């Protein structure tokens, strides 16, 4: 029996109550579909649309769900109960358990001119969601972040954070030619891509609220990174994931992230946004760079080095709150404040916005710990060791965010920075900490490959 869960447009009280029930069914469908492995590669907007188009099919034990040779009426997602594939599949097959279907499993065909290749029989009371074949194009996204655009028309940072699904909970990320690079894979890229992989493995109603990342080995710019997601726990309100970033068979990066469904609770904020100029009163970083090239108050050797160094524009727009007449060899305060936002318009997926903020958080963060130590001839080899973030409130990464950074300590070749992010209304969005390794070097030292 097929039952539509579409919303009615009637206005009577009885029908309004029915609409509320239907909305609850939509929410249940949306949350459930977010856990179906087949749909990991879809943007949340597509999953939302699918939840509006699916119909419910109920079957009794022993009843055929689909029959071999019958036209495909859509793709089936098992919501409750169990079923078994029979018919063309050998009953003596050693892999028989592979053909016993349960919650989150799926089968069927999205094309109306394709027939089912086997019988599927309900083993218990069965409830399936069926996506009719006329909506099957929703299963073929151009990007993991949005359904309506191809990668060529997405914002630059969306392209960087795009992953190719390889298998269930396994994704591939690459370093694009025009992405920021610092002689190795940028740490923020690994954080953002790993968080994207983790986000694709949880239902769409849960978003990351905290993450802890460890950088183990430097990443090779010219090789893809395989992100392997491990499902630690799935609860009603929370989900926990770990993600390993792998190159050449070695784990080079690992991330632990926790996700939460939105709920009401206590609300207070005891920290205030500092008094800084509005972002529209400040120069973009690219324009500031050009101005510094001709500023006679800066050493000519420094300006020549900057002028001859290759410059790749970042996908994140940055505006510093203070203009410093200083170089990387000038002692400055142990703090920094700047506004940032993604270039281009992002989709409305909150998971994407948090991935973008995670990506941007590592662009200018650990370097602040070196400010109190800079002097003429000062050179270091600095690498991030670990990076932690707590997301307090929903945010938009394509709107201005103020990043307030302070370094309270450096000792034993390890440096430490803390950060807070605010929106323009003064709401605290994110708290961050990072520890890194910073060693003074001479020109004869060779590059290190390990973070240790």
Secondary structure, DSSP 8 states (H G I E B T S, - for coil): -EEE-------SHHHHHHHHHHHHHHHHHHHHHTT-GGGTTS-HHHHHHHHHH-EEEEE-TT-EEE-TTSB--EEEEEEES-EEEESSS-TT-TTGGGGEE-TT-EEEES-TT-B-SSEEEESSSEEEEEEEGGGGGGGS-S-SS-SS--GGGS-HHHHHT--EEEETTEEEE---TTS--SSS--HHHHHHHHHHHHHTTS-TTEEEEEEEEEE-B---TTS-EEEEEEEEEE-SSEEEEEEEEEETTEEEEEEEEEEEE-----------------GGGS--HHHHHHHHHT-TTS-HHHHHHHHHS-----SEEEEESS-----TTS---SEEEEEEEESS---S-HHHHHHHHHHHTTTSSGGGGGGGG--TT--EEEEEEEEEEEE-S---TTS-EEEEEEEEEEETTEEEEEEEEE-TT--EEEEEEEEEEEEE--TT-----B--
